[in-house]
Amino acid sequence: MATIAQEPLAAADKDRFYFRSAVAMAIIIVTGFTMQWAMGRSTFTARPLVHAHGLIFMTWVGIFVAQSWFASSGSVALHRRLGRIAALWTLLMIVFGFWITIDMVQRGTAPFFFQPQHFLIANPANILCFAILIGAALRMRRRPDWHMRLQLCAMASILGPAFGRLLPMPLLAPHAWNIAGLCGLAIPVIGMVRDLRREGRVHPAWWWGMLGIVAAIPIAHLVAFSPLGDAIYASVTAGHPGAAVDGLAFAPPPPI
């Protein structure tokens, strides 16, 4: 959790649900990326930008788990100190998330089960969704019930790349991006069921968080498959190998 409420947060999380959810999401992320390495699809010989991007996002996972632990255990001072770092770290994630996306499209190396133009728009849209949910959670930091749920939704919004490494993505095209992204909704849904069982109602923070996650999908489609999307793709790829790649076509799979 990125910031601290003024009252003890442990009161809102007596059964450690938020910490356990954070750990579950961390396991999904680590498993997804480790599987790619084990299968030889990613190596440590990648260019520096890839390593920097991976380091920044994986460090966020560690920060998120630590913050959820501090929140659930009532370690207010530690939660507050790490929260300041987490807020700044979010900005790094936005910058490097955009950067790696643009770099891949310019090189013409977007995953073959995504249309490059859609990938160029959808990935930043997803990152912006994450940033908006984090910002909303920060605004609600004095209300732990909202703060914690919005933070979990923010983390769920960036689980798509992890699920994308666990699912048979080539078989899911042309809907691979949407399916991988929507898998992250499992965490908010579990939270909603928990609310119903414990309190007899669903907290509105879940609905707002899920709305943000789902809304990013049609927004990305509307932009990507429009004249504006064409113009953005042309501008980004101009002078790069990606300019020779049809932005709305699926590339052939790499040779086995």
Helices and strands as residue ranges (DSSP letters): G 9-12, H 17-38, H 48-73, H 76-107, H 116-139, H 144-156, H 160-164, H 169-172, H 176-183, H 186-199, H 204-224, H 227-237, G 241-244
